[in-house]
Amino acid sequence: MTRFVLLVVVACGGFCFGCDDGSGPPSDGGSVDGGDDSGGAGDAGDEDAGDVRDSSVDGGTIDGGIPGGSAGCGIETALATGEWVAQTVDVDAVTRDYWVWVPVGYDPRRAYPVIYQFHGCSEVTSEARNNPPVEEHSGADAILVRGRSVADCWDTVADGTGVALFDALVAKVESALCGDLSRRFATGYSSGSFLTHRLGCVRGDMLRGVATIAGGQGGSSCVGTVAALLIHDDTDSIVALSASEAARDTHLARNGCDAAAPRTPTSFPPCEAYAGCDPATPVVWCQTTGLDHSRQDHLSAPAFWDFLSGL
């Protein structure tokens, strides 16, 4: 395991492999063989999730007078809509950057799905930080949040700075904006995929679903279950296909799916849905070819939104 983490630090932190090209080959590092703690810089945080963990996906809480809504429901916002707005949040005495996309026509008395996005390894320090552009497809129907890692790649260990940022973002964003507690999602690319699957495990009681491209794993002793869509190219030269396969198989087992049964094609080829899964937590597998480690925005962005919006 130690050897694997060292490989990740070299791949993600130093070279970035043309980090921000969403259409061509290798965009960032991450795991080369799908080990459990990939993408991690190793600087652990000890953020206490506290009341954040109480915002579970059952939607039973009523805040701001909106059934199933977060504490930010009913509160007007001064944030611009239809664009990424830079914000900061303090996590373990460190000021962290993030960006919020409030949909055009935002209604503080409507509970919106909230999608937390985690980028692939990148030196870019803006909202353009290596994420599939899901906001181009979600329109007026979702709040999106893009976090920024401490280093170029994410620390993905269970008690690390990536998970701590997620906890802090949930607390801050959903206390100011009207989020649907039963429809909280996470998406990721490469290093961000490893963090997303980690969250799907250690914060599975807070998330309804995850969607990733070119990264997997997540850990063991998970809490809750989440719906999952995974995209990975079989010619990926940076993160092995086996990384996403392992994450997929974990979701299949957790969600009661029949891995051996024929899969059902979706409206986004080559994506296919597994049979037998709990209806609330479907698993969709999308294995592409010839696209290496690219973000595949043409597939990932619309497929992510189609999948998450249907949950």
VOVO-917610 format. One record per residue (C-alpha): y, z, x. Coordinates in steps of 0.05 Angstrom, whole numbers, plus 5000, padded with zeros to 4 digits. Example, Ala and Ser with C-alpha at 12.3 -4.5 7.8 and 13.67 -1.06 7.14 Angstrom:
491051565246 497951435273 
***
This chain:
500050005000 504850155057 503749475087 505449145021 512049515012 514249305081 512848585064 517148645002 523048945040 522848375091 522247845037 527448104989 532548465031 533848005090 533247275071 533747204996 530546504999 536346144966 537346704916 541346404860 538545714848 535845724778 532545054779 529544924847 524445254891 524545964919 530246374893 528647064919 523447514949 519348054916 511948144923 507647634959 501147924934 502848334873 502249044899 504249634856 510849844886 513849164903 521248994908 522849704926 527849924978 524950614975 531351004962 529151434904 533551724851 532152334808 536052164745 533852614689 532952164628 534152764583 536552564514 535951834532 528351884525 529452134454 532151444434 525151194420 523150534390 521150814323 528350724298 528051384260 534551654286 540851534244 547251524285 554151284266 551751234193 547350634209 539850734196 536050634261 542550524299 544950834364 550551334373 555550764384 554750504313 561150544272 565550554335 570349984346 570149674416 575849394458 570948984500 571948234498 566547854461 562747234482 563547364556 560847824610 565248434619 564748844683 563449594675 561250174719 556750774709 555451374753 548151474772 546452064818 553652094843 553551344859 558050854821 553850274797 556349604771 553749274708 556048754658 555948744582 555748144535 558248334466 556747774417 562347384383 563647684314 561048364336 560548854277 560249594297 556549744233 550849264248 545249504294 544048964346 538048854392 539949054463 537048654521 537348964590 536748434644 534548534716 536048004768 531947704824 533847874895 540947644907 547147764949 551647554891 555748134864 557947844797 555047764728 551847104751 546947514791 540447114785 538347204712 535946704661 541946554614 539046874552 546146954524 546346194514 540946274461 542046954430 548746744400 551747264354 545347654348 544548094410 548048544460 546048384532 546848824593 545948604665 544849144717 546049084791 541249364843 543549814900 541049304951 539648554943 532948714910 530849264862 527849934879 522049924829 518550584842 517751034781 523051544804 527451034840 534450784832 532450204786 529350644733 535051134740 540050584727 536350364665 536651074637 544051114652 545450434621 541750614557 545751254551 552550934564 551950264530 548650514466 553551084458 559250584457 556049984421 551649944360 544549834385 538149794345 533850354372 527549994349 529449344385 531049524457 528449014507 528148874582 527648214619 526948054692 526247514745 522147624808 524248294837 527348434768 520648274737 517248814778 522549304753 521749064682 514249174682 515349854714 520050024656 514949754607 510150284635 514450904649 519350764593 514550434545 516550934492 523750674495 522449924497 519849464442 518448884488 519248564557 519747844582 519047644655 518447074703 515147074771 513447814778 508848334751 505048984760 507949614728 503650204747 498650654713 498951254666 503750874622 507051144559 507450754494 506050014487 510649414492 510248684471 510248234532 511647504550 510247304622 511946644657 509246474726 508345824764 501545714797 504845404858 509546004870 509946094945 513846754943 510347184890 502947064879 500646874809 495947464812 501947944806 503547704736 496247634718 495248374734 501148574692 498748124635 491748434637 494749134634 498748934572 492548614541 488649254549 494249704525 495649274464 488449184441 488348434453 482148004459 482747694529 476647244518 478646934452 482046254449 489646304455 494646014406 499845514431 507045704417 513145274406 514745334480 509144994519 505445194561 506345894530 500246144491 499346774450 493247214457 488947384397 487248074371 493548434396 496848964354 501648554310 507548964336 505848834409 503748114421 502347844490 504347134510 502346804575 506146194603 503045884666 507145304693 505644864753 509644504806 515944924799 514745424855 518946064850 524745784810 527646154750 525745584703 531845704660 530045114615 523845504593 525246234608 531946314573 530046014505 522846284507 525246984523 530046984464 525046664416 519847184434 524347794433 528147604371 521547534333 519548254346 
***
